[in-house]
Amino acid sequence: MERNVEVKKPKISKRHLVFNLSIIIIPWLSLLFIGKRSLKRYSISGVFIVIFEIINHLYGHRRNWWKFYDRRKSFIKDELPFSVGPYMPFSMWLLKISYGNFKKFVLLNLISDGLFAFFFIDVLKRLKIISLNRINHIQFFLYLHYKAYLLYGVQYLVEKTKRFS
């Protein structure tokens, strides 16, 4: 006796789908302009920070720190595009622009994380994509910003090991 079990896939609104595709495609296309040498130099740190960010997103997802407006909760359609989309390319660009000047790196991260936590998240709320749920804007800013120091540290270790090999 065969049973037909229908697996329900998480539905995604057209607006959310277009948003997800744009936050994945546009940042990755920007890497065409970063240069082959920089791509190679910063890719290890970029991959590390994406993996770390996925772990952070899983934790935040489980703790309901934010709320996506599509009915069904799904890490793959909600948080994952933020991890694989802008995180690695943006981190690599920040390293290219400021690595070697820690103050500049911190300042650029303060500005970008602040814009996202205090401005862009509200734009996404008005677009009915995502809103903060169990954390406030300051907590969200800290959630974003602490990873910058980890990124810089990983790149420092990568540079240090390259010098000795």
C-alpha positions in Angstrom: 0.0 0.0 0.0 1.5 3.3 -1.1 0.9 6.5 0.7 1.0 9.8 -1.0 2.5 12.2 1.5 2.3 15.8 0.5 5.2 17.8 1.8 4.3 21.4 2.3 6.9 23.8 1.1 7.3 27.1 2.8 5.5 29.8 0.7 7.3 33.0 0.0 5.7 36.2 -1.2 6.8 37.6 -4.5 8.2 40.7 -2.7 10.2 38.5 -0.3 11.6 36.4 -3.2 12.7 39.4 -5.2 14.3 40.9 -2.1 16.1 37.6 -1.4 17.4 37.3 -4.9 18.6 40.9 -4.9 20.5 40.6 -1.6 22.2 37.5 -2.9 23.0 38.5 -6.5 24.0 42.2 -6.3 26.6 41.8 -3.5 28.2 38.8 -5.3 28.3 40.7 -8.6 30.2 43.5 -6.8 33.0 41.0 -6.3 33.7 41.2 -10.0 35.3 44.6 -9.2 37.3 43.7 -6.1 40.2 42.3 -8.0 41.6 38.7 -8.2 44.3 39.4 -5.7 41.9 40.8 -3.1 39.4 38.0 -3.7 42.0 35.4 -3.0 43.5 37.4 0.0 40.2 37.9 1.8 38.2 34.8 0.8 39.2 32.7 3.8 38.0 35.3 6.3 34.9 35.8 4.2 34.0 32.1 4.2 34.7 31.9 8.0 32.5 34.9 8.8 29.6 33.5 6.7 29.8 30.2 8.5 29.9 32.0 11.8 27.0 34.2 10.7 24.9 31.2 9.8 25.4 29.8 13.3 24.4 33.3 14.7 21.3 33.4 12.5 20.3 29.9 13.6 20.6 31.0 17.3 18.6 34.2 16.6 16.0 32.3 14.6 15.5 29.9 17.5 15.3 32.8 20.1 12.8 34.7 17.9 14.9 37.8 17.9 13.3 38.9 14.6 10.1 38.2 12.8 9.7 37.7 9.0 6.3 38.7 7.6 5.7 35.6 5.5 3.5 33.2 7.3 5.6 30.1 7.5 8.9 30.4 9.3 11.8 29.0 7.4 15.5 29.6 8.0 16.3 28.8 4.4 14.0 31.5 2.9 14.3 34.0 5.7 17.8 34.2 7.4 20.0 32.2 5.0 19.8 34.8 2.2 21.2 37.4 4.6 24.1 35.1 5.4 25.1 34.0 2.0 24.1 37.2 0.2 25.7 40.4 1.5 27.8 39.1 4.4 30.8 37.6 2.6 31.1 40.2 -0.2 30.6 43.1 2.2 33.1 41.7 4.7 35.7 41.3 1.9 35.1 44.9 0.6 35.5 46.2 4.1 38.8 44.3 4.5 40.0 45.5 1.1 39.3 49.1 2.0 40.6 49.2 5.5 42.7 46.2 6.5 45.9 47.4 8.1 44.2 50.5 9.5 42.2 49.1 12.5 40.7 52.5 13.4 39.3 52.9 9.8 38.0 49.3 9.9 36.2 49.9 13.2 34.8 53.2 12.0 33.5 51.7 8.7 31.9 48.8 10.6 30.3 51.2 13.2 28.8 53.2 10.3 27.6 50.2 8.3 26.3 48.2 11.2 24.6 51.3 12.6 22.9 52.1 9.3 21.6 48.6 9.1 20.5 48.3 12.8 18.9 51.7 13.1 17.7 52.6 9.6 17.7 49.7 7.1 15.9 47.3 9.5 13.0 49.9 9.7 12.9 50.1 5.9 12.6 46.3 5.8 9.8 46.5 8.4 7.9 49.0 6.2 8.4 46.7 3.2 6.9 43.9 5.4 10.0 41.7 5.1 11.4 41.6 8.6 11.1 43.4 11.9 12.8 43.0 15.3 10.9 41.0 17.7 12.6 40.1 21.0 15.6 42.5 20.7 15.8 46.2 20.3 17.8 48.3 17.9 20.8 48.6 20.2 20.9 44.9 20.9 20.6 44.2 17.2 23.5 46.7 16.5 25.7 44.8 19.1 24.6 41.5 17.5 25.9 42.8 14.1 28.9 44.7 15.3 30.8 42.2 17.5 31.5 40.0 14.5 33.7 42.8 12.9 36.4 42.2 15.5 36.3 38.5 14.8 36.5 39.1 11.1 39.6 41.3 11.5 41.2 38.8 13.9 40.7 36.0 11.4 42.2 38.0 8.6 45.2 38.9 10.9 45.8 35.2 11.6 45.5 34.4 7.8 48.1 37.2 7.1 50.4 35.9 9.8 50.3 32.3 8.6 51.0 33.4 5.0 54.1 35.3 6.1 55.5 32.1 7.8 54.7 29.7 5.0 
